[in-house]
Amino acid sequence: MNIPQRTLARIESKTHLGPDAQVDDRYLVMSPARPELTDPFLVLSEDWFSSPGFEWHPHRGVETVTLVVDGVLEHGDSAGNSGALTTGDVQWMTAGHGIIHRELAFRDERAHTLQLWVNLPADRKLTGPRYQDLLAGQRPVVEQDGTRIDVISGRVGELSGPAVNEWPISGAILTLEPGHRLDHLLPGRDRAFLYVLAGLASIAGHAVEPVRSPGPTPHHRHPSPRSPWRREETHPSSSWPTAENRSGSPSPSAARS
């Protein structure tokens, strides 16, 4: 079967924001400066924090998707939900009509997280709040020929990720061993981006070498959809693969370590 290949719209470096009252260090990977290029994705932030972390604060009309890269993340909310997530776990929070929550490093030890903000469709902004803790050990995984696909949301072959979506989002953590290649299929209408968490990769024929910095130094990139995305579409689907080590790519395109 001849599958059309994606092209890369752009390759960007993250912005170092440094420490502030909440975090020990922060990088802004995706900003809301040009939502017409990234919507429904609003913000992607990479944070290292110990104390105080993110004390009680509100969210409304969005979803926050948090991957614990390292450490232990404690969380709680105004609806009485609470818990702790460890390395590889994902928390998918739908704020809907409004929720107050907090995210802290366990016992004030350092946590390293990636948090993606997803804009809810207009007709779902006032939906009820919801928490989903998507634990690493309970998610489906596809492993073959030096590659690994950890499925968080959407489908990979016959497997479906555990996330319940307001948007039809595909999300996965892709890992490639050195010298291996991965073709990761996504629906053609998806607006997609890839965030390289570690290692060197060739994405759709473009070599990507992370910029050296005090912390991990990923990039994100935005492969072009097969057709222009229009704001007036009811539910355009979206994808956010995250790659680690020698990393994979949104596709239909190829990644090589």
C-alpha positions as CSV (number, residue, x, y, z in Angstrom):
1,M,0.0,0.0,0.0
2,N,1.3,3.4,-1.0
3,I,1.0,5.7,2.0
4,P,1.5,9.5,1.5
5,Q,4.5,10.9,3.4
6,R,4.3,14.0,5.6
7,T,6.5,17.0,5.1
8,L,7.9,19.1,8.0
9,A,6.4,22.6,8.2
10,R,9.1,23.8,10.6
11,I,11.7,22.8,13.2
12,E,11.9,25.0,16.4
13,S,14.1,25.2,19.5
14,K,12.6,25.5,22.9
15,T,13.0,28.8,24.8
16,H,14.8,28.8,28.1
17,L,12.8,30.7,30.7
18,G,14.9,29.7,33.7
19,P,13.8,29.4,37.4
20,D,10.9,31.3,38.9
21,A,8.8,31.2,42.1
22,Q,7.4,27.8,41.2
23,V,10.1,25.9,39.4
24,D,13.9,25.3,39.5
25,D,14.1,25.5,35.7
26,R,11.7,25.8,32.8
27,Y,11.7,25.6,29.0
28,L,8.8,26.7,26.8
29,V,8.7,24.2,24.0
30,M,5.5,25.4,22.3
31,S,4.0,28.9,23.0
32,P,0.5,30.2,22.4
33,A,1.9,33.1,20.3
34,R,0.4,31.8,17.0
35,P,-2.5,29.6,17.8
36,E,-3.5,29.3,14.1
37,L,-0.4,27.2,13.7
38,T,-0.8,24.9,16.7
39,D,-4.5,24.9,17.8
40,P,-5.8,22.7,19.5
41,F,-2.3,22.6,21.2
42,L,-1.8,25.7,23.2
43,V,1.4,25.3,25.3
44,L,4.0,22.7,25.9
45,S,6.2,23.3,28.9
46,E,9.2,21.4,30.3
47,D,9.7,21.9,34.1
48,W,12.0,20.8,36.8
49,F,10.8,21.6,40.3
50,S,11.1,20.7,43.9
51,S,9.6,23.3,46.3
52,P,7.1,24.8,46.1
53,G,6.0,23.5,42.7
54,F,2.5,24.3,41.5
55,E,0.3,25.1,44.5
56,W,-3.5,25.5,44.2
57,H,-4.5,27.2,40.9
58,P,-7.5,27.1,38.6
59,H,-8.0,25.8,35.0
60,R,-11.1,26.3,32.8
61,G,-11.9,25.4,29.2
62,V,-8.7,23.3,28.5
63,E,-7.1,20.0,29.2
64,T,-3.7,19.5,30.7
65,V,-1.7,16.4,29.8
66,T,1.3,15.9,32.1
67,L,4.1,13.3,31.5
68,V,6.4,12.6,34.4
69,V,9.8,12.3,32.8
70,D,11.5,11.7,36.1
71,G,10.7,11.8,39.8
72,V,7.4,11.5,41.6
73,L,4.5,14.0,41.1
74,E,1.8,14.5,43.7
75,H,-1.5,15.9,42.6
76,G,-4.8,16.9,44.1
77,D,-7.9,18.8,43.1
78,S,-11.0,20.6,44.4
79,A,-13.2,17.6,43.6
80,G,-11.2,15.4,46.2
81,N,-9.1,13.5,43.7
82,S,-5.5,12.9,44.7
83,G,-2.6,10.6,44.1
84,A,1.1,10.2,43.0
85,L,2.5,9.6,39.6
86,T,6.0,8.3,38.9
87,T,8.4,8.1,35.9
88,G,6.5,7.4,32.7
89,D,3.1,8.0,34.1
90,V,0.7,10.5,32.4
91,Q,-2.1,12.5,34.0
92,W,-4.8,13.7,31.6
93,M,-6.9,16.4,33.3
94,T,-10.0,17.9,31.7
95,A,-10.7,21.2,33.4
96,G,-14.0,21.7,31.6
97,H,-16.2,24.3,33.4
98,G,-13.6,24.7,36.0
99,I,-11.3,23.0,38.6
100,I,-8.7,24.0,41.1
101,H,-5.8,21.7,41.5
102,R,-2.1,21.5,42.5
103,E,1.0,19.6,41.4
104,L,3.9,19.1,43.7
105,A,7.2,17.2,43.8
106,F,6.9,14.3,46.3
107,R,8.5,15.2,49.6
108,D,9.9,18.3,47.8
109,E,12.3,16.1,45.9
110,R,12.8,17.2,42.3
111,A,10.3,16.2,39.6
112,H,10.8,16.6,35.8
113,T,7.6,17.0,33.8
114,L,6.3,17.8,30.3
115,Q,2.9,19.5,30.3
116,L,0.8,20.0,27.2
117,W,-2.3,22.3,27.2
118,V,-5.1,21.3,24.8
119,N,-7.8,23.7,23.8
120,L,-11.3,22.2,24.2
121,P,-13.8,22.5,21.4
122,A,-16.3,25.4,21.9
123,D,-19.1,23.0,22.6
124,R,-17.1,21.0,25.2
125,K,-15.5,23.9,27.2
126,L,-18.2,23.6,29.9
127,T,-18.1,19.9,30.2
128,G,-17.6,18.3,33.6
129,P,-14.0,18.1,35.0
130,R,-12.3,14.7,34.8
131,Y,-9.0,13.2,35.9
132,Q,-7.3,10.3,34.2
133,D,-4.1,8.7,35.6
134,L,-2.6,6.7,32.7
135,L,0.0,4.6,34.4
136,A,3.0,3.5,32.4
137,G,2.7,-0.1,33.4
138,Q,-0.9,-0.3,32.3
139,R,-0.6,1.2,28.8
140,P,-0.3,-0.9,25.6
141,V,3.1,-1.1,24.0
142,V,4.2,-2.2,20.6
143,E,7.8,-3.5,20.4
144,Q,9.6,-4.7,17.3
145,D,13.0,-4.5,15.6
146,G,14.6,-2.1,18.0
147,T,11.6,0.2,18.3
148,R,9.0,0.8,21.0
149,I,5.6,2.6,20.8
150,D,4.0,3.4,24.1
151,V,0.4,4.1,23.3
152,I,-1.2,6.9,25.4
153,S,-4.1,8.0,23.2
154,G,-5.6,6.9,19.9
155,R,-4.8,3.8,17.9
156,V,-1.7,2.0,16.8
157,G,-2.6,-1.0,14.7
158,E,-5.1,-3.0,16.6
159,L,-4.2,-1.4,20.0
160,S,-5.9,1.6,21.6
161,G,-4.5,3.9,24.2
162,P,-6.4,4.3,27.5
163,A,-7.1,8.0,27.3
164,V,-10.7,9.2,26.9
165,N,-10.7,12.3,24.7
166,E,-12.7,15.4,24.0
167,W,-10.6,15.8,20.9
168,P,-9.7,12.7,18.8
169,I,-6.0,12.9,19.7
170,S,-3.3,10.4,19.0
171,G,-0.4,10.4,21.5
172,A,2.5,8.1,22.0
173,I,6.1,7.8,23.4
174,L,8.4,6.5,20.6
175,T,11.8,5.0,21.4
176,L,14.3,3.8,18.8
177,E,17.5,1.9,19.4
178,P,20.6,3.3,17.5
179,G,20.5,2.5,13.8
180,H,16.8,1.6,13.7
181,R,13.9,3.2,11.7
182,L,10.3,3.6,12.5
183,D,7.3,4.5,10.3
184,H,4.6,5.8,12.7
185,L,1.2,6.1,11.0
186,L,-1.2,8.9,11.9
187,P,-4.6,9.9,10.4
188,G,-3.9,12.1,7.4
189,R,-6.1,15.0,8.7
190,D,-4.1,15.2,12.0
191,R,-2.1,18.3,12.9
192,A,1.0,16.7,14.3
193,F,4.1,17.6,16.2
194,L,7.0,15.6,17.6
195,Y,9.1,16.4,20.6
196,V,12.6,14.9,20.8
197,L,13.3,14.3,24.4
198,A,16.8,12.8,24.1
199,G,19.3,11.6,21.5
200,L,19.8,12.4,17.8
201,A,17.3,11.6,15.1
202,S,16.5,12.0,11.4
203,I,12.9,13.1,11.1
204,A,11.3,12.8,7.6
205,G,14.8,13.1,6.2
206,H,15.8,16.1,8.4
207,A,18.7,15.6,10.8
208,V,17.9,17.0,14.3
209,E,20.6,17.6,16.9
210,P,19.3,19.0,20.2
211,V,20.8,22.3,21.4
212,R,23.1,21.8,24.4
213,S,21.7,23.3,27.6
214,P,21.8,22.9,31.4
215,G,18.9,20.5,31.3
216,P,17.6,18.0,28.6
217,T,17.4,19.8,25.3
218,P,14.5,18.5,23.1
219,H,13.1,20.1,20.0
220,H,9.6,20.0,18.7
221,R,8.6,20.0,15.1
222,H,5.3,20.3,13.2
223,P,4.8,18.0,10.2
224,S,2.3,19.6,7.7
225,P,-1.1,18.0,7.5
226,R,-2.0,16.4,4.1
227,S,-4.6,19.2,3.7
228,P,-5.0,22.6,5.3
229,W,-6.6,22.6,8.7
230,R,-9.5,24.9,9.0
231,R,-10.8,26.5,12.3
232,E,-14.4,25.9,11.2
233,E,-14.1,22.2,11.1
234,T,-16.0,20.6,13.9
235,H,-13.5,18.1,15.3
236,P,-10.1,18.1,13.5
237,S,-8.0,15.4,15.0
238,S,-4.5,16.0,16.4
239,S,-1.4,14.1,17.3
240,W,1.5,14.6,19.7
241,P,4.0,11.8,19.6
242,T,6.8,12.3,22.1
243,A,10.2,10.6,21.4
244,E,13.0,9.6,23.6
245,N,16.5,8.1,23.2
246,R,17.0,7.6,19.4
247,S,13.6,8.9,18.5
248,G,10.7,8.3,16.1
249,S,8.5,10.6,14.2
250,P,4.9,11.5,13.3
251,S,4.0,10.0,10.1
252,P,3.2,8.9,7.5
253,S,6.9,9.8,7.6
254,A,10.0,8.0,8.6
255,A,12.3,8.3,11.6
256,R,15.8,7.0,11.8
257,S,18.2,7.0,14.7
